[in-house]
Amino acid sequence: MAVIVAALGYLAYTGVQESKSYYVTIRELNGMGNSAYSKRLRVAGNVVPGSIRRQGTHVQFELMEQDRTLPVVYSGTEAPPDTFKDNAQALAEGRFGRDGVFHATNIQAKCASKYAPKQPGQPGAAPPAQGAAQKASLTAGPAMGQ
């Protein structure tokens, strides 16, 4: 019985260790030395415009954070999300190779402009306010008892 409990404990421990990933910046990654090669990592940045090269589910691109860039190769089972494009904020999860390339097994991306408020005149933007009189007439409503 003790052997089974010990085996299950070992499997649980190694499973947690294998699935754990550390978030680092590109600057921190560059300063990690040899420890960067043995850990699952998550690195975020903006996709450098013109750096995306697709070939099926295999994608090569560069992430930029401040003044640092990081070459990334994604070899996942699924194509990157639709929001993965030039200047998108992206998060790559995987391992840093001794070749200086980050080998990602998962990519998440969002397009910052999708969440920004629409500018006046764009489709879906709220019409500009017409002054305090219009606002007052909308909030006052009909008089009670009439």
N, C-alpha and C positions, 0 to 999 in steps of 0.2 A: 504494500500500500504506500509506504514511504517513497519507493522508487517512482511510482506513478505521480505522486504529488510533486516530487522534485523535478521530474521530466516536464510536467505541465508548467511549473514555475519557470524553468529554463526556457521553454518555448515562448511563454508570455513575455519574459524579459528580452529575449533576442528579437521578438517581433516588434516590441516597442522601440528598441534601439534602432532597428532597421527602418522603421517608418518615420522616425523623428527627423525633422529638418530644421536647420538654423537659418534665420533671416540675417543676411549681411548686405551691406552696401558694396558697391564696386570698389570703393577705396579700401574698405575693411578686407575684402576678398584679396586684393593685391598685397595687403600687409600680413596675411595669415601664415605665409610660409608653407611648410610641408603639411600642416594640419588641414589645409584647404583641400587636399587631394583625397582625404579619407572620410569626409563627412557629406551627408546629403544637405544641400544648401538651397536657399531661395534668394534670388537676386532680382531687384526691381530697377526699372529705369524707363526711359523713353526710347522707342524704336527709332533708330537713326534713319532719316529719309533716304530712300534709294538703296538701302542695305538688304532688303528682303529678297531672297532667292528661293523660290518654291519648286519642289519636285515631288508631287503627290503629298504624302503626309510628312515628308522630310523638308525642313525649312532651315535656311541659314540666314542670320541677321545679326545686327549689332545693337546692344543696349547702351544708352548714354546716361550718365548721372553726373551733373555738374561738368567738370572738364575731363572725365574719364569715360572710356568706351570699353566694352567687353564683347568679343565675338561669341555668338551663341549658335549651337547646332541643336535643332529639335528633331528628334526621331520618335515621335509618338505613334500611337495606334489610330488617333483621330486627327483630322485636319485642324489647324488652328482656328479659333473663333473668328466670326465675321468682323469683329471689332479690332482684330490684329492687323494694323496697317501703319504706314509712316506716321511718326509723331505720337502714336498711341502709347499710353502708359501700359507697361507689360511686366508681368512677374513670371520668371522662369524658375522651375524647380528641377534640380538634378545634381550633377557632380561636376566639379572643376577638374579638367584634365591637365596632365603635365605638358600637353601641347599648347597650353594657354587659352584653350577654348572651353566654354561652359557647355556641357552636354546635358541638355534639358530633356526630361521625360514628360513634363507637363508645362503648359503655357496658359496663363490667364491674361486677358487684355481688356482694357476699356478705352473708349474714345472720350477724352475729356470734353470735347465740344458737345457730345450727346447730352451731358448733364448740366451744361451751362444754360443760363436763361437765354431765350431767343431775343434777338435784337429787334427793335421796332421795324416793321415793314417786312419781316420774314414770315412765311406761312406758319400759322399756329401761334404767333406772338399775340399777346393781349393788346387791344387798341390803346393808344395813349389816353390818359385821363383828360377830361375836358374842363377841368377846373372844379372849384369847391361847390358851385351851384349844382352840378350834375351829381356829385357825391351826396350832397344833402338830400336831393330829391329821391335818390335810391334808398337811403337809410331811413328817411322819415316815414314813408308809407302813408296809407290813407288814415285820416283822422278817425278816432274812435266815435261810435254812435252815429255815423253818417251812412 
